[in-house]
């Protein structure tokens, strides 16, 4: 009888440890993915800003070239 109770307790503890481990593992995995997506979003916003700045500079340069060509004609 005592052996059965010990087996039940042992089984319960093993299940609890496994459940805890899985919970911790998936929590870490989820946090890692979330952080990765945040970094990706941040990088994407930075690249968008750089592209907008480049576009503005490009437009300014284009206008300067057109003015220069008009003055030569």
Protein Blocks (a to p, Z undefined) as FASTA:
>chain_A
ZZmmmmmmmmmmmmmmmmmmmmmmmmmmmmmmmmmmmmmmmmmmmmmmmmmmmmmmmmmm
mmmmmmmmmmmZZ
